[in-house]
């Protein structure tokens, strides 16, 4: 395996681990429309159940990023 290919693999693994940690901590939503890693779903469910991060907010204060962007475009 060449060095550039190894670096690419390392970057991909770091990105995947980072996404998982953000979701696990309740700091990110799983965007189901573009989801490629189904292992994020149980992590989001775990964060919701534990009321971590954004899941600790009252429901009316939680705005998914895609809904927020849509609202901004209408302004």
mmCIF file as gemmi writes it, N, C-alpha and C atoms, coordinates in Angstrom:
data_model
loop_
_atom_site.group_PDB
_atom_site.id
_atom_site.type_symbol
_atom_site.label_atom_id
_atom_site.label_alt_id
_atom_site.label_comp_id
_atom_site.label_asym_id
_atom_site.label_entity_id
_atom_site.label_seq_id
_atom_site.pdbx_PDB_ins_code
_atom_site.Cartn_x
_atom_site.Cartn_y
_atom_site.Cartn_z
_atom_site.occupancy
_atom_site.B_iso_or_equiv
_atom_site.pdbx_formal_charge
_atom_site.auth_seq_id
_atom_site.auth_asym_id
_atom_site.pdbx_PDB_model_num
ATOM 1 N N . UNK Axp A 1 ? 0.869 -1.175 0 1 0 ? 1 A 1
ATOM 2 C CA . UNK Axp A 1 ? 0 0 0 1 0 ? 1 A 1
ATOM 3 C C . UNK Axp A 1 ? 0.911 1.232 0 1 0 ? 1 A 1
ATOM 4 N N . UNK Axp A 2 ? 0.665 2.144 -0.925 1 0 ? 2 A 1
ATOM 5 C CA . UNK Axp A 2 ? 1.471 3.354 -1.02 1 0 ? 2 A 1
ATOM 6 C C . UNK Axp A 2 ? 1.145 4.329 0.105 1 0 ? 2 A 1
ATOM 7 N N . UNK Axp A 3 ? 2.076 5.231 0.327 1 0 ? 3 A 1
ATOM 8 C CA . UNK Axp A 3 ? 1.913 6.204 1.409 1 0 ? 3 A 1
ATOM 9 C C . UNK Axp A 3 ? 0.682 7.086 1.217 1 0 ? 3 A 1
ATOM 10 N N . UNK Axp A 4 ? 0.419 7.549 -0.012 1 0 ? 4 A 1
ATOM 11 C CA . UNK Axp A 4 ? -0.741 8.409 -0.241 1 0 ? 4 A 1
ATOM 12 C C . UNK Axp A 4 ? -2.05 7.65 -0.017 1 0 ? 4 A 1
ATOM 13 N N . UNK Axp A 5 ? -2.051 6.394 -0.392 1 0 ? 5 A 1
ATOM 14 C CA . UNK Axp A 5 ? -3.259 5.588 -0.181 1 0 ? 5 A 1
ATOM 15 C C . UNK Axp A 5 ? -3.483 5.346 1.312 1 0 ? 5 A 1
ATOM 16 N N . UNK Axp A 6 ? -2.393 5.109 2.027 1 0 ? 6 A 1
ATOM 17 C CA . UNK Axp A 6 ? -2.473 4.913 3.474 1 0 ? 6 A 1
ATOM 18 C C . UNK Axp A 6 ? -2.953 6.187 4.159 1 0 ? 6 A 1
ATOM 19 N N . UNK Axp A 7 ? -2.466 7.331 3.704 1 0 ? 7 A 1
ATOM 20 C CA . UNK Axp A 7 ? -2.896 8.614 4.273 1 0 ? 7 A 1
ATOM 21 C C . UNK Axp A 7 ? -4.381 8.837 4.011 1 0 ? 7 A 1
ATOM 22 N N . UNK Axp A 8 ? -4.847 8.474 2.813 1 0 ? 8 A 1
ATOM 23 C CA . UNK Axp A 8 ? -6.275 8.606 2.492 1 0 ? 8 A 1
ATOM 24 C C . UNK Axp A 8 ? -7.132 7.735 3.38 1 0 ? 8 A 1
ATOM 25 N N . UNK Axp A 9 ? -6.677 6.515 3.627 1 0 ? 9 A 1
ATOM 26 C CA . UNK Axp A 9 ? -7.411 5.597 4.5 1 0 ? 9 A 1
ATOM 27 C C . UNK Axp A 9 ? -7.444 6.148 5.919 1 0 ? 9 A 1
ATOM 28 N N . UNK Axp A 10 ? -6.313 6.666 6.376 1 0 ? 10 A 1
ATOM 29 C CA . UNK Axp A 10 ? -6.241 7.251 7.713 1 0 ? 10 A 1
ATOM 30 C C . UNK Axp A 10 ? -7.207 8.426 7.847 1 0 ? 10 A 1
ATOM 31 N N . UNK Axp A 11 ? -7.264 9.271 6.828 1 0 ? 11 A 1
ATOM 32 C CA . UNK Axp A 11 ? -8.173 10.418 6.844 1 0 ? 11 A 1
ATOM 33 C C . UNK Axp A 11 ? -9.62 9.958 6.886 1 0 ? 11 A 1
ATOM 34 N N . UNK Axp A 12 ? -9.952 8.964 6.08 1 0 ? 12 A 1
ATOM 35 C CA . UNK Axp A 12 ? -11.331 8.447 6.052 1 0 ? 12 A 1
ATOM 36 C C . UNK Axp A 12 ? -11.712 7.862 7.405 1 0 ? 12 A 1
ATOM 37 N N . UNK Axp A 13 ? -10.811 7.11 8.026 1 0 ? 13 A 1
ATOM 38 C CA . UNK Axp A 13 ? -11.109 6.531 9.34 1 0 ? 13 A 1
ATOM 39 C C . UNK Axp A 13 ? -11.258 7.611 10.403 1 0 ? 13 A 1
ATOM 40 N N . UNK Axp A 14 ? -10.401 8.627 10.361 1 0 ? 14 A 1
ATOM 41 C CA . UNK Axp A 14 ? -10.493 9.724 11.321 1 0 ? 14 A 1
ATOM 42 C C . UNK Axp A 14 ? -11.811 10.465 11.166 1 0 ? 14 A 1
ATOM 43 N N . UNK Axp A 15 ? -12.219 10.691 9.923 1 0 ? 15 A 1
ATOM 44 C CA . UNK Axp A 15 ? -13.474 11.397 9.659 1 0 ? 15 A 1
ATOM 45 C C . UNK Axp A 15 ? -14.647 10.581 10.189 1 0 ? 15 A 1
ATOM 46 N N . UNK Axp A 16 ? -14.643 9.268 9.907 1 0 ? 16 A 1
ATOM 47 C CA . UNK Axp A 16 ? -15.734 8.405 10.359 1 0 ? 16 A 1
ATOM 48 C C . UNK Axp A 16 ? -15.787 8.365 11.887 1 0 ? 16 A 1
ATOM 49 N N . UNK Axp A 17 ? -14.619 8.261 12.534 1 0 ? 17 A 1
ATOM 50 C CA . UNK Axp A 17 ? -14.571 8.238 13.989 1 0 ? 17 A 1
ATOM 51 C C . UNK Axp A 17 ? -15.073 9.568 14.544 1 0 ? 17 A 1
ATOM 52 N N . UNK Axp A 18 ? -14.659 10.671 13.903 1 0 ? 18 A 1
ATOM 53 C CA . UNK Axp A 18 ? -15.101 11.991 14.346 1 0 ? 18 A 1
ATOM 54 C C . UNK Axp A 18 ? -16.596 12.159 14.241 1 0 ? 18 A 1
ATOM 55 N N . UNK Axp A 19 ? -17.184 11.693 13.142 1 0 ? 19 A 1
ATOM 56 C CA . UNK Axp A 19 ? -18.638 11.773 12.98 1 0 ? 19 A 1
ATOM 57 C C . UNK Axp A 19 ? -19.328 10.978 14.074 1 0 ? 19 A 1
ATOM 58 N N . UNK Axp A 20 ? -18.837 9.789 14.316 1 0 ? 20 A 1
ATOM 59 C CA . UNK Axp A 20 ? -19.452 8.932 15.339 1 0 ? 20 A 1
ATOM 60 C C . UNK Axp A 20 ? -19.391 9.602 16.711 1 0 ? 20 A 1
ATOM 61 N N . UNK Axp A 21 ? -18.26 10.206 17.037 1 0 ? 21 A 1
ATOM 62 C CA . UNK Axp A 21 ? -18.126 10.854 18.344 1 0 ? 21 A 1
ATOM 63 C C . UNK Axp A 21 ? -19.041 12.065 18.473 1 0 ? 21 A 1
ATOM 64 N N . UNK Axp A 22 ? -19.208 12.819 17.388 1 0 ? 22 A 1
ATOM 65 C CA . UNK Axp A 22 ? -20.13 13.965 17.418 1 0 ? 22 A 1
ATOM 66 C C . UNK Axp A 22 ? -21.555 13.496 17.659 1 0 ? 22 A 1
ATOM 67 N N . UNK Axp A 23 ? -21.967 12.451 16.967 1 0 ? 23 A 1
ATOM 68 C CA . UNK Axp A 23 ? -23.33 11.921 17.124 1 0 ? 23 A 1
ATOM 69 C C . UNK Axp A 23 ? -23.496 11.326 18.517 1 0 ? 23 A 1
ATOM 70 N N . UNK Axp A 24 ? -22.512 10.558 18.964 1 0 ? 24 A 1
ATOM 71 C CA . UNK Axp A 24 ? -22.577 9.92 20.291 1 0 ? 24 A 1
ATOM 72 C C . UNK Axp A 24 ? -22.71 10.966 21.4 1 0 ? 24 A 1
ATOM 73 N N . UNK Axp A 25 ? -22.045 12.093 21.239 1 0 ? 25 A 1
ATOM 74 C CA . UNK Axp A 25 ? -22.098 13.15 22.249 1 0 ? 25 A 1
ATOM 75 C C . UNK Axp A 25 ? -23.324 14.04 22.146 1 0 ? 25 A 1
ATOM 76 N N . UNK Axp A 26 ? -24.152 13.8 21.125 1 0 ? 26 A 1
ATOM 77 C CA . UNK Axp A 26 ? -25.345 14.621 20.951 1 0 ? 26 A 1
ATOM 78 C C . UNK Axp A 26 ? -25.036 15.967 20.324 1 0 ? 26 A 1
ATOM 79 N N . UNK Axp A 27 ? -23.907 16.06 19.62 1 0 ? 27 A 1
ATOM 80 C CA . UNK Axp A 27 ? -23.484 17.323 19.009 1 0 ? 27 A 1
ATOM 81 C C . UNK Axp A 27 ? -23.788 17.382 17.521 1 0 ? 27 A 1
ATOM 82 N N . UNK Axp A 28 ? -24.37 16.32 16.984 1 0 ? 28 A 1
ATOM 83 C CA . UNK Axp A 28 ? -24.681 16.28 15.55 1 0 ? 28 A 1
ATOM 84 C C . UNK Axp A 28 ? -25.897 15.392 15.32 1 0 ? 28 A 1
ATOM 85 N N . UNK Axp A 29 ? -26.633 15.738 14.272 1 0 ? 29 A 1
ATOM 86 C CA . UNK Axp A 29 ? -27.772 14.936 13.838 1 0 ? 29 A 1
ATOM 87 C C . UNK Axp A 29 ? -27.28 13.945 12.792 1 0 ? 29 A 1
ATOM 88 N N . UNK Axp A 30 ? -27.962 12.812 12.663 1 0 ? 30 A 1
ATOM 89 C CA . UNK Axp A 30 ? -27.703 11.907 11.552 1 0 ? 30 A 1
ATOM 90 C C . UNK Axp A 30 ? -28.635 12.351 10.43 1 0 ? 30 A 1
ATOM 91 N N . UNK Axp A 31 ? -28.047 12.781 9.327 1 0 ? 31 A 1
ATOM 92 C CA . UNK Axp A 31 ? -28.816 13.259 8.177 1 0 ? 31 A 1
ATOM 93 C C . UNK Axp A 31 ? -29.163 12.042 7.336 1 0 ? 31 A 1
ATOM 94 N N . UNK Axp A 32 ? -30.349 11.515 7.53 1 0 ? 32 A 1
ATOM 95 C CA . UNK Axp A 32 ? -30.735 10.248 6.924 1 0 ? 32 A 1
ATOM 96 C C . UNK Axp A 32 ? -30.747 10.265 5.403 1 0 ? 32 A 1
ATOM 97 N N . UNK Axp A 33 ? -31.027 11.398 4.803 1 0 ? 33 A 1
ATOM 98 C CA . UNK Axp A 33 ? -31.095 11.476 3.341 1 0 ? 33 A 1
ATOM 99 C C . UNK Axp A 33 ? -29.761 11.113 2.696 1 0 ? 33 A 1
ATOM 100 N N . UNK Axp A 34 ? -28.658 11.495 3.313 1 0 ? 34 A 1
ATOM 101 C CA . UNK Axp A 34 ? -27.335 11.244 2.747 1 0 ? 34 A 1
ATOM 102 C C . UNK Axp A 34 ? -26.514 10.258 3.569 1 0 ? 34 A 1
ATOM 103 N N . UNK Axp A 35 ? -27.137 9.568 4.497 1 0 ? 35 A 1
ATOM 104 C CA . UNK Axp A 35 ? -26.45 8.655 5.402 1 0 ? 35 A 1
ATOM 105 C C . UNK Axp A 35 ? -25.836 7.478 4.638 1 0 ? 35 A 1
ATOM 106 N N . UNK Axp A 36 ? -24.568 7.234 4.904 1 0 ? 36 A 1
ATOM 107 C CA . UNK Axp A 36 ? -23.894 6.068 4.325 1 0 ? 36 A 1
ATOM 108 C C . UNK Axp A 36 ? -23.46 5.101 5.413 1 0 ? 36 A 1
ATOM 109 N N . UNK Axp A 37 ? -23.498 5.534 6.662 1 0 ? 37 A 1
ATOM 110 C CA . UNK Axp A 37 ? -23.044 4.714 7.779 1 0 ? 37 A 1
ATOM 111 C C . UNK Axp A 37 ? -24.192 4.509 8.753 1 0 ? 37 A 1
ATOM 112 N N . UNK Axp A 38 ? -24.85 3.366 8.631 1 0 ? 38 A 1
ATOM 113 C CA . UNK Axp A 38 ? -26.018 3.079 9.466 1 0 ? 38 A 1
ATOM 114 C C . UNK Axp A 38 ? -25.657 2.886 10.947 1 0 ? 38 A 1
ATOM 115 N N . UNK Axp A 39 ? -24.371 2.708 11.239 1 0 ? 39 A 1
ATOM 116 C CA . UNK Axp A 39 ? -23.959 2.52 12.634 1 0 ? 39 A 1
ATOM 117 C C . UNK Axp A 39 ? -24.144 3.802 13.45 1 0 ? 39 A 1
ATOM 118 N N . UNK Axp A 40 ? -24.391 4.924 12.779 1 0 ? 40 A 1
ATOM 119 C CA . UNK Axp A 40 ? -24.624 6.182 13.489 1 0 ? 40 A 1
ATOM 120 C C . UNK Axp A 40 ? -26.017 6.239 14.122 1 0 ? 40 A 1
ATOM 121 N N . UNK Axp A 41 ? -26.955 5.485 13.578 1 0 ? 41 A 1
ATOM 122 C CA . UNK Axp A 41 ? -28.333 5.54 14.09 1 0 ? 41 A 1
ATOM 123 C C . UNK Axp A 41 ? -28.444 5.121 15.56 1 0 ? 41 A 1
ATOM 124 N N . UNK Axp A 42 ? -27.846 3.984 15.96 1 0 ? 42 A 1
ATOM 125 C CA . UNK Axp A 42 ? -27.935 3.64 17.385 1 0 ? 42 A 1
ATOM 126 C C . UNK Axp A 42 ? -27.198 4.64 18.281 1 0 ? 42 A 1
ATOM 127 N N . UNK Axp A 43 ? -26.153 5.261 17.754 1 0 ? 43 A 1
ATOM 128 C CA . UNK Axp A 43 ? -25.436 6.272 18.54 1 0 ? 43 A 1
ATOM 129 C C . UNK Axp A 43 ? -26.326 7.485 18.777 1 0 ? 43 A 1
ATOM 130 N N . UNK Axp A 44 ? -27.098 7.875 17.741 1 0 ? 44 A 1
ATOM 131 C CA . UNK Axp A 44 ? -28.022 8.99 17.912 1 0 ? 44 A 1
ATOM 132 C C . UNK Axp A 44 ? -29.123 8.614 18.905 1 0 ? 44 A 1
ATOM 133 N N . UNK Axp A 45 ? -29.639 7.398 18.792 1 0 ? 45 A 1
ATOM 134 C CA . UNK Axp A 45 ? -30.686 6.946 19.717 1 0 ? 45 A 1
ATOM 135 C C . UNK Axp A 45 ? -30.171 6.935 21.157 1 0 ? 45 A 1
ATOM 136 N N . UNK Axp A 46 ? -28.922 6.52 21.332 1 0 ? 46 A 1
ATOM 137 C CA . UNK Axp A 46 ? -28.304 6.495 22.663 1 0 ? 46 A 1
ATOM 138 C C . UNK Axp A 46 ? -28.175 7.919 23.221 1 0 ? 46 A 1
ATOM 139 N N . UNK Axp A 47 ? -27.741 8.848 22.381 1 0 ? 47 A 1
ATOM 140 C CA . UNK Axp A 47 ? -27.597 10.246 22.813 1 0 ? 47 A 1
ATOM 141 C C . UNK Axp A 47 ? -28.959 10.838 23.161 1 0 ? 47 A 1
ATOM 142 N N . UNK Axp A 48 ? -29.976 10.522 22.357 1 0 ? 48 A 1
ATOM 143 C CA . UNK Axp A 48 ? -31.339 11.008 22.646 1 0 ? 48 A 1
ATOM 144 C C . UNK Axp A 48 ? -31.814 10.491 23.997 1 0 ? 48 A 1
ATOM 145 N N . UNK Axp A 49 ? -31.652 9.175 24.196 1 0 ? 49 A 1
ATOM 146 C CA . UNK Axp A 49 ? -32.132 8.554 25.437 1 0 ? 49 A 1
ATOM 147 C C . UNK Axp A 49 ? -31.423 9.133 26.662 1 0 ? 49 A 1
ATOM 148 N N . UNK Axp A 50 ? -30.135 9.441 26.512 1 0 ? 50 A 1
ATOM 149 C CA . UNK Axp A 50 ? -29.358 9.984 27.625 1 0 ? 50 A 1
ATOM 150 C C . UNK Axp A 50 ? -29.483 11.505 27.72 1 0 ? 50 A 1
ATOM 151 N N . UNK Axp A 51 ? -30.203 12.112 26.768 1 0 ? 51 A 1
ATOM 152 C CA . UNK Axp A 51 ? -30.409 13.567 26.71 1 0 ? 51 A 1
ATOM 153 C C . UNK Axp A 51 ? -29.074 14.318 26.721 1 0 ? 51 A 1
ATOM 154 N N . UNK Axp A 52 ? -28.159 13.85 25.839 1 0 ? 52 A 1
ATOM 155 C CA . UNK Axp A 52 ? -26.853 14.489 25.72 1 0 ? 52 A 1
ATOM 156 C C . UNK Axp A 52 ? -26.889 15.553 24.631 1 0 ? 52 A 1
ATOM 157 N N . UNK Axp A 53 ? -26.111 16.598 24.833 1 0 ? 53 A 1
ATOM 158 C CA . UNK Axp A 53 ? -25.939 17.623 23.809 1 0 ? 53 A 1
ATOM 159 C C . UNK Axp A 53 ? -27.256 18.264 23.406 1 0 ? 53 A 1
ATOM 160 N N . UNK Axp A 54 ? -27.497 18.316 22.104 1 0 ? 54 A 1
ATOM 161 C CA . UNK Axp A 54 ? -28.711 18.976 21.596 1 0 ? 54 A 1
ATOM 162 C C . UNK Axp A 54 ? -29.979 18.286 22.071 1 0 ? 54 A 1
ATOM 163 N N . UNK Axp A 55 ? -29.873 17.033 22.435 1 0 ? 55 A 1
ATOM 164 C CA . UNK Axp A 55 ? -31.062 16.306 22.902 1 0 ? 55 A 1
ATOM 165 C C . UNK Axp A 55 ? -31.457 16.714 24.313 1 0 ? 55 A 1
ATOM 166 N N . UNK Axp A 56 ? -30.626 17.511 24.986 1 0 ? 56 A 1
ATOM 167 C CA . UNK Axp A 56 ? -30.999 18.007 26.31 1 0 ? 56 A 1
ATOM 168 C C . UNK Axp A 56 ? -31.864 19.254 26.205 1 0 ? 56 A 1
ATOM 169 N N . UNK Axp A 57 ? -31.934 19.837 25.018 1 0 ? 57 A 1
ATOM 170 C CA . UNK Axp A 57 ? -32.76 21.028 24.8 1 0 ? 57 A 1
ATOM 171 C C . UNK Axp A 57 ? -34.231 20.652 24.712 1 0 ? 57 A 1
ATOM 172 N N . UNK Axp A 58 ? -35.12 21.58 25.063 1 0 ? 58 A 1
ATOM 173 C CA . UNK Axp A 58 ? -36.542 21.324 24.824 1 0 ? 58 A 1
ATOM 174 C C . UNK Axp A 58 ? -36.758 21.106 23.319 1 0 ? 58 A 1
ATOM 175 N N . UNK Axp A 59 ? -37.679 20.264 22.962 1 0 ? 59 A 1
ATOM 176 C CA . UNK Axp A 59 ? -37.889 19.905 21.559 1 0 ? 59 A 1
ATOM 177 C C . UNK Axp A 59 ? -38.11 21.12 20.66 1 0 ? 59 A 1
ATOM 178 N N . UNK Axp A 60 ? -38.804 22.117 21.141 1 0 ? 60 A 1
ATOM 179 C CA . UNK Axp A 60 ? -39.087 23.298 20.319 1 0 ? 60 A 1
ATOM 180 C C . UNK Axp A 60 ? -37.815 24.083 19.989 1 0 ? 60 A 1
ATOM 181 N N . UNK Axp A 61 ? -36.758 23.884 20.773 1 0 ? 61 A 1
ATOM 182 C CA . UNK Axp A 61 ? -35.498 24.589 20.535 1 0 ? 61 A 1
ATOM 183 C C . UNK Axp A 61 ? -34.539 23.811 19.633 1 0 ? 61 A 1
ATOM 184 N N . UNK Axp A 62 ? -34.866 22.569 19.335 1 0 ? 62 A 1
ATOM 185 C CA . UNK Axp A 62 ? -34.017 21.746 18.46 1 0 ? 62 A 1
ATOM 186 C C . UNK Axp A 62 ? -34.412 21.984 17.005 1 0 ? 62 A 1
ATOM 187 N N . UNK Axp A 63 ? -33.491 22.509 16.248 1 0 ? 63 A 1
ATOM 188 C CA . UNK Axp A 63 ? -33.768 22.749 14.828 1 0 ? 63 A 1
ATOM 189 C C . UNK Axp A 63 ? -32.728 21.993 14.018 1 0 ? 63 A 1
ATOM 190 N N . UNK Axp A 64 ? -33.154 20.987 13.258 1 0 ? 64 A 1
ATOM 191 C CA . UNK Axp A 64 ? -32.182 20.249 12.437 1 0 ? 64 A 1
ATOM 192 C C . UNK Axp A 64 ? -31.5 21.199 11.455 1 0 ? 64 A 1
ATOM 193 N N . UNK Axp A 65 ? -30.23 20.975 11.153 1 0 ? 65 A 1
ATOM 194 C CA . UNK Axp A 65 ? -29.499 21.878 10.261 1 0 ? 65 A 1
ATOM 195 C C . UNK Axp A 65 ? -30.196 22.099 8.917 1 0 ? 65 A 1
ATOM 196 N N . UNK Axp A 66 ? -30.789 21.045 8.357 1 0 ? 66 A 1
ATOM 197 C CA . UNK Axp A 66 ? -31.447 21.184 7.058 1 0 ? 66 A 1
ATOM 198 C C . UNK Axp A 66 ? -32.675 22.084 7.154 1 0 ? 66 A 1
ATOM 199 N N . UNK Axp A 67 ? -33.388 22.049 8.286 1 0 ? 67 A 1
ATOM 200 C CA . UNK Axp A 67 ? -34.547 22.922 8.476 1 0 ? 67 A 1
ATOM 201 C C . UNK Axp A 67 ? -34.087 24.366 8.698 1 0 ? 67 A 1
ATOM 202 N N . UNK Axp A 68 ? -32.989 24.544 9.444 1 0 ? 68 A 1
ATOM 203 C CA . UNK Axp A 68 ? -32.451 25.88 9.682 1 0 ? 68 A 1
ATOM 204 C C . UNK Axp A 68 ? -32.015 26.526 8.375 1 0 ? 68 A 1
ATOM 205 N N . UNK Axp A 69 ? -31.316 25.775 7.519 1 0 ? 69 A 1
ATOM 206 C CA . UNK Axp A 69 ? -30.876 26.315 6.226 1 0 ? 69 A 1
ATOM 207 C C . UNK Axp A 69 ? -32.066 26.704 5.353 1 0 ? 69 A 1
ATOM 208 N N . UNK Axp A 70 ? -33.108 25.885 5.358 1 0 ? 70 A 1
ATOM 209 C CA . UNK Axp A 70 ? -34.318 26.192 4.579 1 0 ? 70 A 1
ATOM 210 C C . UNK Axp A 70 ? -34.944 27.486 5.069 1 0 ? 70 A 1
ATOM 211 N N . UNK Axp A 71 ? -34.996 27.667 6.399 1 0 ? 71 A 1
ATOM 212 C CA . UNK Axp A 71 ? -35.545 28.902 6.971 1 0 ? 71 A 1
ATOM 213 C C . UNK Axp A 71 ? -34.712 30.111 6.547 1 0 ? 71 A 1
ATOM 214 N N . UNK Axp A 72 ? -33.399 29.958 6.528 1 0 ? 72 A 1
ATOM 215 C CA . UNK Axp A 72 ? -32.511 31.07 6.159 1 0 ? 72 A 1
ATOM 216 C C . UNK Axp A 72 ? -32.686 31.466 4.691 1 0 ? 72 A 1
ATOM 217 N N . UNK Axp A 73 ? -32.915 30.493 3.831 1 0 ? 73 A 1
ATOM 218 C CA . UNK Axp A 73 ? -33.115 30.783 2.41 1 0 ? 73 A 1
ATOM 219 C C . UNK Axp A 73 ? -34.386 31.587 2.164 1 0 ? 73 A 1
ATOM 220 N N . UNK Axp A 74 ? -35.39 31.4 3.004 1 0 ? 74 A 1
ATOM 221 C CA . UNK Axp A 74 ? -36.677 32.095 2.838 1 0 ? 74 A 1
ATOM 222 C C . UNK Axp A 74 ? -36.605 33.55 3.267 1 0 ? 74 A 1
ATOM 223 N N . UNK Axp A 75 ? -35.579 33.912 4.008 1 0 ? 75 A 1
ATOM 224 C CA . UNK Axp A 75 ? -35.457 35.289 4.517 1 0 ? 75 A 1
ATOM 225 C C . UNK Axp A 75 ? -34.997 36.232 3.456 1 0 ? 75 A 1
